[in-house]
Amino acid sequence: MNRDPFREMKIDETKEFKSFAEEIDYLIEFFKRFGELIFYNGRIISFFTDKKVFFLNTYLIDSSAQTLRSIKFCCSIGSFSDANTLIRKLRDDLIQYVYILSIINSRKPFVEDDLKNLKTDDPEEFINSFSNIRFNDVLTDDEKAVSAWFNNSVSELNRPIKKKLEFENYMRTLKQNENIAKILVEYKLKNYWEFLRRKLNDYVHNNGVRFAAQNSIRRNDVNLEIHLKNINIRTSHIASFFIIVLLMIDSALIASTDYMDHVNCDLKPPDDSQYHIAGFIQDFIDLKVSKLHPELKQYLIDNNINGMKIE
């Protein structure tokens, strides 16, 4: 029973918010489980520079789950301008992860000529030739930027290299992958991605009084449901695009724990179990990714880089 009939209902008590919360909670749980999946599979992603070895952990993925929680809270108090500003952070963090992953995977940590001279016919010669392998001390500008990111020294970079750690360069780099470039054009993701970029910039830079006004939305606002749906559409699209790009860069990250579970129990893994994908990833592809284009899922099945068994 409502003891205060004059109390204004809060946004998070409305049926519109409760419906919205189910969607955003699904994404929060998805990224939480994805970070755990990578950890449980014991995947070590190493980045060899000229001076040090770094390891890509799941901080950016874990942070994305927290950012989604913050977005949900902003919506619950009517701060939709803040929520959309955080959506841009969500986008940048997730795309930064796959950008860094791409740079790591393309890095040649050792001098190529030394690898060519590696002798494998004789054990003694192999040891001698292996001991002479040198680290590659030449870094591209992208590799210098990623190294500084790992080393927490981005502020010390000169401007041209520092700009490598910006969204525009992330996309420029990722589109060098022919499969990603093809997906953007042929499956019509490019147009919405560009629309989203402009829209999020409007919120970040407050490009008009209407964007400022969206930080004071009340529960009786006639557009409340639209605001909430826009948040769900934008976050779902970003999460889906992240998975799509990841599948073209390193799809083994979505592997189920089947293979490692058997290894850790000293059991023989089932045939091809290293290609099985986690059930919640399959559900996400079916529920979210497939909605972007009717033929996109089949392309991911046929072209994900590690041949993971998407159903």
C-alpha positions in Angstrom: 0.0 0.0 0.0 1.3 3.5 -0.9 1.4 5.4 2.3 2.3 8.7 0.6 -0.1 9.3 -2.3 1.8 12.5 -3.2 5.1 10.8 -3.6 6.3 11.0 -7.2 7.0 7.6 -8.7 10.7 7.2 -9.6 11.8 6.2 -13.1 13.1 2.8 -11.8 9.6 2.0 -10.6 8.0 2.3 -14.0 7.1 -0.6 -16.2 9.2 1.0 -19.0 12.3 0.9 -16.8 11.7 -2.6 -15.6 11.5 -3.8 -19.3 14.7 -1.8 -20.1 16.5 -3.3 -17.1 16.0 -6.9 -18.3 17.9 -6.0 -21.5 20.7 -4.0 -19.9 21.1 -6.7 -17.2 21.6 -9.3 -19.9 24.5 -7.3 -21.4 26.0 -6.8 -18.0 25.9 -10.5 -17.2 27.2 -11.3 -20.7 30.4 -9.2 -20.3 30.9 -10.5 -16.8 30.7 -14.1 -18.0 32.9 -13.4 -21.0 35.7 -12.0 -18.8 35.4 -15.1 -16.6 35.5 -17.4 -19.6 38.8 -16.0 -20.8 40.2 -16.4 -17.3 39.0 -20.0 -16.8 40.4 -21.0 -20.1 43.8 -19.8 -19.0 44.3 -17.9 -22.2 47.6 -15.8 -22.0 47.9 -13.0 -24.6 51.5 -11.8 -24.7 52.8 -8.6 -26.2 56.6 -8.7 -26.8 58.2 -5.3 -27.2 61.9 -4.3 -27.5 62.2 -4.0 -23.7 59.4 -5.9 -22.0 56.7 -8.5 -22.2 53.1 -7.4 -21.4 50.0 -9.4 -21.0 46.5 -8.4 -22.1 44.1 -9.2 -19.3 40.3 -8.7 -19.2 40.3 -5.3 -17.5 38.6 -3.6 -20.5 35.9 -6.3 -20.7 35.3 -6.2 -17.0 35.2 -2.4 -17.1 32.6 -2.6 -19.8 30.3 -4.6 -17.5 30.8 -1.9 -14.8 30.1 0.9 -17.4 26.8 -0.8 -18.3 25.9 -0.8 -14.6 26.7 2.9 -14.5 24.5 3.5 -17.7 21.7 1.7 -16.0 22.0 3.8 -12.9 22.1 7.1 -14.9 18.9 6.0 -16.7 17.2 5.2 -13.3 17.6 8.8 -12.2 16.8 10.4 -15.6 20.3 11.3 -16.6 20.1 10.2 -20.2 22.7 12.6 -21.5 25.2 11.1 -19.0 24.1 7.6 -20.0 24.8 8.3 -23.7 28.2 9.8 -22.8 29.0 6.5 -21.0 27.8 4.6 -24.1 30.6 6.2 -26.0 33.1 5.1 -23.3 31.6 1.6 -23.7 32.2 1.7 -27.4 35.7 3.1 -27.1 36.8 0.5 -24.5 35.5 -2.5 -26.4 36.9 -1.4 -29.7 40.2 -0.5 -28.0 40.4 -4.1 -26.7 40.1 -5.6 -30.2 42.4 -3.0 -31.6 45.1 -3.9 -29.0 44.4 -7.6 -29.7 44.9 -7.0 -33.4 48.2 -5.2 -32.9 49.4 -8.0 -30.6 48.5 -10.6 -33.1 50.3 -8.8 -36.0 53.4 -8.1 -34.0 56.5 -10.1 -35.1 58.4 -10.3 -31.8 61.6 -12.0 -33.2 64.0 -11.1 -36.0 62.7 -12.9 -39.1 66.1 -13.9 -40.4 66.9 -15.6 -37.1 63.7 -17.6 -37.3 64.6 -18.6 -40.9 68.0 -19.9 -39.7 66.5 -22.0 -36.9 67.8 -25.6 -37.4 65.4 -28.4 -36.4 67.1 -31.5 -37.7 69.6 -31.9 -34.9 68.8 -31.3 -31.2 72.2 -29.7 -30.5 72.0 -27.4 -33.5 68.4 -26.5 -32.6 69.5 -25.4 -29.1 72.4 -23.3 -30.5 70.3 -21.7 -33.2 67.4 -21.0 -30.8 69.7 -19.3 -28.3 70.7 -16.9 -31.1 67.2 -15.7 -31.8 67.0 -12.0 -31.2 64.0 -9.9 -30.2 62.7 -7.5 -32.8 63.5 -4.0 -31.4 61.7 -2.2 -34.2 58.2 -1.1 -33.3 55.6 0.5 -35.5 53.8 3.6 -34.2 50.8 1.5 -33.3 53.0 -0.9 -31.3 54.6 2.1 -29.6 51.2 3.4 -28.6 50.0 0.0 -27.3 53.3 -0.4 -25.4 52.8 3.0 -23.8 49.2 2.0 -22.9 50.4 -1.2 -21.1 53.2 0.9 -19.4 50.8 3.7 -18.3 52.9 6.2 -20.1 50.5 7.4 -22.8 50.9 11.0 -21.6 54.5 10.9 -22.5 53.9 10.1 -26.2 54.3 12.7 -28.9 51.0 13.7 -30.5 51.1 11.6 -33.7 51.7 8.4 -31.8 49.3 9.3 -29.0 46.5 9.7 -31.7 46.9 6.0 -32.4 44.9 5.4 -29.2 41.8 7.2 -30.6 38.7 5.6 -31.9 39.3 6.8 -35.5 42.6 4.9 -35.6 41.1 1.8 -34.0 38.6 1.6 -36.8 41.1 2.5 -39.5 43.3 -0.3 -38.3 40.5 -2.9 -37.9 39.2 -2.1 -41.4 42.5 -3.3 -42.8 41.2 -6.7 -42.0 39.3 -7.6 -45.2 36.6 -9.6 -43.4 35.8 -6.7 -41.1 35.7 -4.2 -44.0 33.4 -6.6 -45.9 31.1 -7.0 -43.0 30.7 -3.2 -42.5 29.7 -2.7 -46.1 27.9 -5.9 -47.3 25.9 -6.4 -44.1 25.0 -2.7 -43.8 26.6 -2.1 -40.4 28.6 1.0 -41.6 25.6 3.4 -41.8 24.4 2.8 -38.3 27.9 2.7 -36.9 28.5 6.2 -38.4 25.1 7.4 -37.2 26.0 6.2 -33.7 29.4 7.9 -33.8 27.8 11.3 -34.6 25.0 10.9 -32.1 27.4 10.0 -29.2 29.6 12.9 -30.1 26.6 15.2 -29.8 26.1 14.0 -26.2 29.7 14.2 -25.2 30.1 17.7 -26.6 26.6 18.9 -25.7 25.9 20.0 -29.2 22.5 21.6 -28.5 20.2 22.5 -25.7 18.2 19.3 -26.3 21.2 17.2 -25.3 21.6 19.1 -22.1 17.9 18.8 -21.4 18.1 15.0 -21.6 19.9 14.9 -18.3 16.7 15.9 -16.4 14.2 13.4 -17.7 11.3 12.7 -15.3 9.2 9.5 -15.1 6.2 11.2 -16.7 8.1 12.4 -19.7 6.2 11.3 -22.8 9.5 10.1 -24.4 10.7 8.1 -21.5 10.2 4.7 -23.2 11.9 6.0 -26.4 14.9 7.2 -24.3 15.2 3.8 -22.7 14.8 1.9 -25.9 17.5 4.0 -27.5 19.9 3.1 -24.7 19.2 -0.6 -25.3 19.6 -0.4 -29.0 22.9 1.4 -28.8 24.5 -0.8 -26.2 23.3 -4.0 -27.9 24.7 -2.8 -31.2 28.1 -2.0 -29.7 28.2 -5.3 -27.9 27.3 -7.2 -31.1 29.8 -5.3 -33.2 32.5 -6.1 -30.6 31.8 -9.8 -30.9 31.7 -9.7 -34.7 35.1 -8.0 -34.9 36.5 -10.3 -32.2 35.6 -13.3 -34.3 37.7 -11.9 -37.1 40.7 -11.1 -34.9 40.8 -14.0 -32.4 37.7 -16.2 -32.3 39.4 -18.7 -30.0 38.5 -16.4 -27.1 34.9 -17.6 -27.2 35.9 -21.2 -26.7 33.9 -23.2 -24.2 35.7 -24.6 -21.1 35.1 -28.2 -22.5 38.7 -28.7 -23.6 40.4 -27.2 -20.5 38.0 -29.0 -18.2 39.2 -32.3 -19.5 42.9 -31.3 -19.5 42.7 -30.1 -15.9 41.1 -33.4 -14.9 43.8 -35.4 -16.7 41.2 -36.7 -19.2 41.4 -36.9 -22.9 39.4 -34.0 -24.4 36.7 -34.9 -26.9 37.7 -34.6 -30.6 37.6 -31.0 -31.8 36.4 -29.8 -28.4 38.9 -26.9 -28.7 36.5 -25.5 -31.3 33.4 -25.7 -29.2 32.0 -22.3 -28.1 30.5 -21.3 -24.8 26.8 -21.7 -24.6 26.1 -18.1 -23.5 28.2 -16.8 -26.5 26.0 -18.9 -28.9 22.9 -17.5 -27.2 24.2 -13.9 -27.7 24.9 -14.5 -31.4 21.4 -15.9 -31.8 19.7 -13.2 -29.8 21.7 -10.1 -30.7 24.1 -10.5 -33.5 21.8 -12.3 -35.9 19.3 -9.4 -35.7 21.7 -7.1 -37.4 21.4 -8.9 -40.7 19.8 -12.2 -41.8 22.9 -13.5 -43.5 25.5 -12.2 -41.1 25.5 -15.3 -38.8 26.4 -17.6 -41.7 29.3 -15.4 -42.6 30.6 -15.6 -39.1 30.2 -19.4 -39.2 32.2 -19.6 -42.4 34.9 -17.0 -41.8 35.7 -16.7 -38.0 39.5 -16.8 -37.9 40.0 -19.9 -35.8 37.2 -22.0 -37.2 35.1 -22.1 -34.0 31.9 -24.1 -34.3 29.2 -21.5 -34.3 25.8 -23.2 -34.8 
